[in-house]
Amino acid sequence: MKFRHHNLIPAASVRAALVLAAIALAGCGSRNAGDGAKAASAPPPPLEVKAAAAETRQMEQAISVTGSLLADETVNVSSEFAGTLVKVNSDFGRTVRKGDVLVELDSREATLQVERTRAALSQALARVGLSPGEEETSPDLTPAIRQALAQMEDARSKYESAAKLVASGDVARERYTELEKSYRSREAAVQAARDDLRTQLALIQSLRAEWKLAQKRLGDTVIRAPFDGVVAAKLLSPGQYIKENVPILTLVKSGPLRLHVDLPEVAVAAVRPGTALTFTTASAPGASFRAIVRELNPSLDPRSRSLTAEARLVSSGGPASLLKPGMFVQVHLVISAGVNVVMAPREAIYSVAGLTKIFLLNGGQVAEKLIPPGREEKGWVEVPGEMVHAGDKVATSSLASLVDGMKVQVRN
C-alpha cells in the first residue's frame, strides 16, 4: 500500500494565530464603543427656520362698530274722528300707494253736522244781504243800515228846517228841541246798524270756521296712506268703535333705509355730513354696502361718550334688496388713510390658546414676543411698533417648535 504525504501546519502555529485574531477583534470593539459614546454626548444641530424682515407700510386707520338699519318712515295710522270702523282696506304685508284709502269710518253723523253748520252760515249771510259763497264779502250797506240812513236823512231835513224857523217864531222852541232829539236818535240808529253789521260779519266768520271744521271731520272718516309703503300690522277690524287717535294700521316706508350708528369719541373728527360709510351684514355674506351720512347729533352721549350718526343707503337694487329695517350691521369707518405702521408677514404670526406670538431672530437666537391681534392686509399683519421695528428678522416657519432663547439656523 502506498501513502501520500501532505504538508501539515504545526499545532503551535495555529494556536498563536487564533490568539492574535482575538486580540485584534477586541481592539476594534473598544474603538467602536468609544466612537459611539462621543456621538451620544455631542449637542444636536440648530433648528433650521425661514425668516423674513418686518417692514414699514402705509395702512388706513379704521374702526368697526355695530349699527342698525331703520325704516325711512314708520307711522301708526289712526283717526282724529271717533266712530265705528266700516272698512279696513289693507292688511298685513300689503303694498299701498300714497293717497290710497286705507280705512273708512261711519260718516253719517259727520255729514249731518256739515249740513247743519252750512244752513246756519246761509242764514247769517241772508241777514246781511249776502248769498251762499259770499262769506268773504264785507258789505258797507245792508237793508237795516239803508233803512236807518233813510230815517236819519228825514230827521235831519226836518231838524234843519226847524232851525231856520225857530228864530222867527214860526216854529216853537219845544218843537225844535223835539226834532233835534229825533235827528240825534236817528244818527245813533245808523251807528247801531253799522255795529250790528260788524257783529253779523264776525258771526259769519265763526260759522264759516265751524262749517270748515265739520267738513274736516267728515274728511277724517276716510283715512288715506300718507306715503308709499307696506302695512306692517293690522290692529283693528271693521265693526269696532274707536276713540280718537287709536292706532288702526302700522305703515312702514322701507326705502331708502336709514343707518343708525353710535360712533366712539376717537372717530368724531372723521365723520361729517357727506362721509361715506361701508357696512356688511350676515344676511348678505360677501356683499358690501355704502351709506352717506346725512345727520349728526350735535352732542355726544354723556354716558357712552359716543356720537349718534344717521346715514342713508346709497343703492336699493341687487343685494341691497336683502336688507330690511331692524337688521344689525357691521360698519367699517376709515378714520385716516396712509398711516405708517410696522407689518410682518402673515406666516410669522403664531396663535395658540388665545395668545398671539411673533419670534424675532437676532444672532441665531429666538426672542419670543406676545403681541395683540393686529389688522391684516394683503398677507401682512400689523404688529406693535414698540416691540418689532422695521428691518427686524422674524421667523416664518417651524413656529410651533420655537421657544424663547432657542438657537436656530436661518435657512434663507
C-alpha positions in Angstrom: 0.0 0.0 0.0 1.2 3.4 -1.0 0.6 6.6 1.1 0.5 10.2 0.0 2.4 12.7 2.2 0.7 16.2 3.0 2.3 19.3 4.4 0.7 19.9 7.8 0.7 23.2 9.8 2.2 22.7 13.2 -0.4 23.0 16.0 1.5 25.6 17.9 1.4 27.9 14.9 -2.4 27.6 14.7 -2.9 28.5 18.4 -0.7 31.6 18.0 -2.8 32.8 15.1 -6.1 32.4 17.0 -4.7 34.4 19.9 -3.6 37.2 17.7 -7.0 37.4 15.9 -8.9 37.6 19.2 -6.7 40.5 20.4 -7.3 42.3 17.1 -11.1 41.9 17.4 -11.0 43.1 21.0 -9.2 46.2 19.9 -11.6 47.0 17.2 -14.6 46.6 19.5 -13.2 49.0 22.1 -12.6 51.7 19.4 -16.2 51.4 18.1 -17.6 51.7 21.6 -15.6 54.9 22.2 -16.8 56.5 19.0 -20.5 55.8 19.9 -20.1 57.4 23.3 -18.6 60.5 21.8 -21.5 60.7 19.3 -24.1 60.4 22.1 -22.6 63.2 24.1 -22.5 65.7 21.1 -25.3 68.5 21.0 -28.0 68.4 18.3 -27.6 70.8 15.3 -29.6 74.1 15.5 -33.2 74.0 14.1 -33.4 75.4 10.6 -36.1 78.1 10.1 -37.1 80.5 7.4 -37.0 84.2 8.1 -38.4 87.5 6.7 -37.9 91.1 7.6 -40.6 93.3 9.1 -41.5 96.3 7.0 -43.0 99.8 7.4 -46.1 100.1 5.3 -48.9 102.5 4.9 -52.2 101.3 6.2 -55.6 103.0 6.7 -56.7 103.5 10.3 -60.2 102.2 10.6 -62.7 101.1 13.2 -65.6 98.6 13.1 -68.8 99.4 15.1 -72.2 97.9 15.2 -75.1 99.8 13.6 -78.8 99.1 12.9 -81.0 99.7 9.9 -84.2 101.7 10.3 -87.1 102.3 8.0 -87.2 105.7 6.3 -90.7 106.3 7.8 -92.9 104.4 10.2 -96.3 105.6 11.2 -99.3 104.3 13.2 -102.4 105.2 11.1 -105.1 106.5 13.4 -108.3 108.6 13.2 -109.0 112.0 14.7 -112.7 111.1 14.5 -114.4 108.8 17.0 -116.7 106.4 15.3 -117.4 102.9 14.0 -115.0 101.2 11.6 -116.8 100.4 8.3 -113.9 99.2 6.1 -110.2 98.4 6.6 -109.0 98.1 3.0 -105.4 96.9 3.7 -103.9 94.0 5.6 -100.6 92.8 6.8 -97.9 92.8 4.1 -99.9 94.8 1.6 -98.2 97.4 -0.5 -100.0 100.8 -0.7 -99.5 104.0 -2.6 -99.8 107.5 -1.3 -103.4 108.6 -1.3 -104.9 105.1 -1.2 -107.9 104.7 1.0 -106.8 102.6 4.0 -109.7 103.0 6.5 -113.3 104.2 6.3 -115.5 105.1 9.3 -119.2 105.7 9.7 -119.7 109.2 8.2 -123.5 109.8 8.8 -123.1 111.9 11.9 -120.3 114.0 10.3 -122.4 114.5 7.2 -125.3 115.9 9.3 -123.0 118.2 11.1 -121.8 119.6 7.8 -125.3 120.3 6.7 -126.3 121.9 9.9 -123.4 124.3 10.0 -123.9 125.1 6.3 -127.5 126.1 7.0 -126.6 128.3 9.9 -124.0 130.0 7.8 -126.5 130.6 5.0 -129.0 132.1 7.5 -126.3 134.5 8.8 -125.4 135.6 5.3 -129.0 136.3 4.5 -129.3 138.7 7.5 -126.7 141.0 5.9 -127.9 140.6 2.3 -125.3 138.1 1.1 -125.7 134.8 -0.7 -124.0 131.5 -0.1 -120.5 131.6 -1.4 -120.0 135.3 -0.4 -118.6 134.5 3.1 -115.5 136.6 2.4 -117.5 139.7 1.3 -117.8 142.6 3.7 -120.7 144.9 2.6 -120.8 148.5 3.6 -124.6 148.7 3.4 -127.2 146.2 4.5 -131.1 146.6 4.4 -131.0 147.6 8.1 -128.3 150.2 7.5 -130.1 151.6 4.5 -133.4 151.9 6.4 -131.6 153.6 9.3 -129.9 156.1 6.9 -133.2 157.0 5.3 -134.8 157.7 8.6 -131.8 159.7 9.7 -131.9 161.8 6.5 -135.6 162.6 7.0 -135.0 163.6 10.6 -132.1 165.8 9.6 -134.1 167.6 7.0 -136.9 168.4 9.5 -134.3 169.5 12.1 -132.5 171.8 9.7 -135.9 173.4 8.6 -136.9 174.0 12.2 -133.5 175.5 12.9 -134.2 178.3 10.3 -137.8 179.0 11.6 -137.2 178.9 15.3 -135.5 182.3 15.3 -138.5 184.0 13.6 -141.0 182.3 15.9 -142.7 180.3 13.1 -141.6 177.1 15.0 -141.9 176.7 18.7 -138.8 176.1 20.7 -140.3 172.9 22.0 -140.9 171.6 18.5 -137.4 172.5 17.5 -135.9 170.6 20.5 -138.1 167.6 19.7 -136.9 167.5 16.1 -133.3 167.8 17.2 -133.6 164.9 19.6 -135.2 162.8 16.8 -132.3 163.6 14.5 -129.7 162.6 17.1 -131.6 159.4 17.7 -131.6 158.5 14.0 -127.9 159.1 13.9 -127.4 156.7 16.8 -129.6 154.2 15.0 -127.3 154.3 11.9 -124.3 153.7 14.1 -126.0 150.8 15.8 -126.9 149.3 12.5 -123.2 149.5 11.4 -122.1 147.9 14.7 -124.7 145.2 14.2 -123.2 144.6 10.7 -119.7 144.1 12.2 -121.3 141.6 14.7 -123.0 139.8 11.9 -119.8 139.6 9.9 -117.9 138.2 12.9 -120.7 135.6 13.3 -120.4 134.7 9.7 -116.7 134.1 10.1 -117.3 131.9 13.1 -120.0 129.9 11.3 -117.7 129.6 8.3 -115.0 128.1 10.5 -117.4 125.7 12.1 -118.6 124.6 8.6 -114.9 124.0 7.5 -114.3 122.1 10.8 -117.3 120.0 10.1 -116.1 119.3 6.6 -112.7 118.3 8.0 -114.3 115.9 10.5 -116.2 114.4 7.6 -113.0 114.0 5.7 -111.4 112.3 8.7 -113.8 109.5 8.3 -111.7 108.4 5.3 -108.0 107.7 6.1 -105.6 107.7 3.2 -102.0 106.5 3.0 -99.6 109.3 3.8 -96.8 107.8 1.7 -95.9 104.7 -0.4 -95.2 101.8 2.0 -96.1 98.4 3.3 -98.6 97.6 6.0 -96.6 96.1 8.9 -99.5 95.5 11.2 -103.3 95.4 11.2 -104.5 96.3 14.7 -108.3 96.6 14.4 -111.1 95.2 12.3 -114.4 96.5 10.8 -117.3 96.9 13.3 -115.2 98.2 16.2 -116.0 101.5 17.7 -112.8 103.5 18.2 -111.9 106.7 20.0 -109.7 109.5 18.6 -106.0 108.7 17.9 -106.4 104.9 18.4 -103.9 103.1 16.0 -105.5 101.0 13.3 -102.7 100.1 11.0 -98.9 100.4 11.1 -97.4 101.6 7.8 -93.7 101.3 7.0 -91.7 103.0 4.2 -88.6 100.9 3.9 -86.7 102.8 1.3 -84.3 104.5 1.4 -83.1 102.7 4.5 -81.5 104.7 7.3 -78.3 103.5 9.0 -78.2 104.4 12.7 -74.8 104.1 14.3 -73.1 105.3 17.5 -69.5 106.3 16.9 -66.8 106.3 19.6 -65.2 109.6 20.5 -62.0 108.8 18.6 -64.0 108.8 15.3 -65.9 112.0 15.8 -63.4 114.2 13.9 -63.5 111.8 10.9 -67.3 112.0 10.4 -69.3 114.8 8.9 -72.4 115.1 6.6 -71.4 113.5 3.3 -69.0 111.0 4.8 -69.3 107.5 3.2 -69.7 104.5 5.5 -69.2 100.9 4.4 -71.1 98.1 6.2 -71.7 94.4 5.9 -74.4 92.1 7.3 -74.8 88.4 7.9 -77.9 88.3 5.7 -75.8 89.0 2.6 -72.5 87.2 3.0 -69.7 88.6 0.9 -71.6 91.8 0.0 -70.6 95.3 1.0 -72.9 98.3 1.1 -72.4 102.0 1.2 -74.3 104.7 3.1 -73.9 108.5 3.2 -74.0 110.4 6.5 -76.9 112.9 6.4 -77.3 114.0 10.0 -75.2 114.1 13.2 -76.2 114.5 16.8 -74.9 118.0 17.9 -73.5 116.5 21.1 -72.0 113.2 22.4 -73.9 110.9 24.8 -72.5 111.8 28.2 -72.7 108.2 29.4 -71.2 106.3 26.5 -69.1 109.2 25.0 -70.4 108.3 21.6 -71.8 110.4 18.8 -75.0 109.3 17.0 -74.9 109.5 13.2 -77.6 108.7 10.7 -76.8 107.8 7.1 -78.9 106.9 4.0 -78.3 103.8 1.9 -76.9 104.7 -1.5 -78.4 101.9 -3.6 -81.5 99.7 -3.2 -81.1 97.2 -6.0 -79.2 93.9 -6.2 -78.0 92.5 -2.8 -79.4 95.7 -1.2 -82.9 94.2 -1.6 -82.0 91.7 1.1 -81.6 94.5 3.7 -84.6 95.0 6.0 -85.3 97.5 8.7 -84.2 96.2 12.1 -81.1 94.4 10.9 -77.8 94.7 12.8 -74.8 95.6 10.6 -71.0 96.0 11.0 -69.9 99.4 10.0 -66.4 100.0 8.7 -65.2 103.6 9.1 -61.8 104.8 7.9 -60.5 107.3 10.4 -57.3 108.2 8.5 -55.6 106.9 5.4 -51.8 106.4 4.8 -50.7 105.8 8.4 -47.2 104.3 8.7 -47.3 101.0 10.7 -44.9 98.1 11.2 -46.1 94.9 9.5 -44.9 91.4 9.4 -45.8 88.5 7.0 -48.8 86.5 8.0 -46.6 83.4 8.2 -44.7 85.0 11.1 -47.7 85.2 13.4 -48.4 82.2 15.7 -51.7 82.0 17.5 -52.3 79.3 20.2 -54.6 79.1 23.2 -55.8 82.6 22.7 -52.3 84.0 22.6 -50.6 85.7 19.6 -46.8 85.4 19.3 -44.1 86.5 17.0 -40.5 85.2 17.1 -37.6 87.7 16.5 -34.2 86.4 15.3 -31.1 88.0 16.5 -27.7 86.4 16.0 -29.2 83.0 15.5 -31.2 83.2 18.8 -35.0 83.4 19.2 -36.8 86.1 21.1 -40.4 85.4 21.8 -42.9 88.3 21.9 -46.5 88.3 22.9 -48.5 90.8 20.7 -52.1 91.8 20.4 -54.0 90.6 17.3 -53.4 93.2 14.5 -55.2 94.1 11.3 -54.4 92.1 8.2 -54.0 93.4 4.7 -52.8 91.5 1.6 -50.9 88.8 3.6 -49.3 91.2 6.1 -50.3 91.8 9.7 -49.9 94.9 11.8 -47.5 94.4 14.8 -46.7 96.8 17.7 -44.0 99.2 16.6 -42.5 99.3 20.1 -41.9 95.5 20.0 -41.0 95.0 16.4 -39.1 97.5 14.3 -38.8 97.8 10.6 -36.0 95.6 9.4 -36.1 93.1 12.3 -35.9 89.5 11.2 -38.8 87.3 12.2 -39.2 83.5 11.8 -41.7 82.3 9.2 -41.5 78.5 9.6 -41.5 75.9 12.4 -43.2 78.4 14.7 -44.7 75.6 16.9 -41.2 74.3 17.7 -39.7 77.7 18.7 -39.2 78.8 22.3 -37.7 81.9 23.8 -33.8 81.8 23.8 -33.6 78.9 21.4 -30.7 78.6 18.9 -31.7 78.4 15.3 -30.1 78.5 11.9 -31.7 80.7 9.3 -32.2 78.8 6.1 -32.7 81.7 3.7 
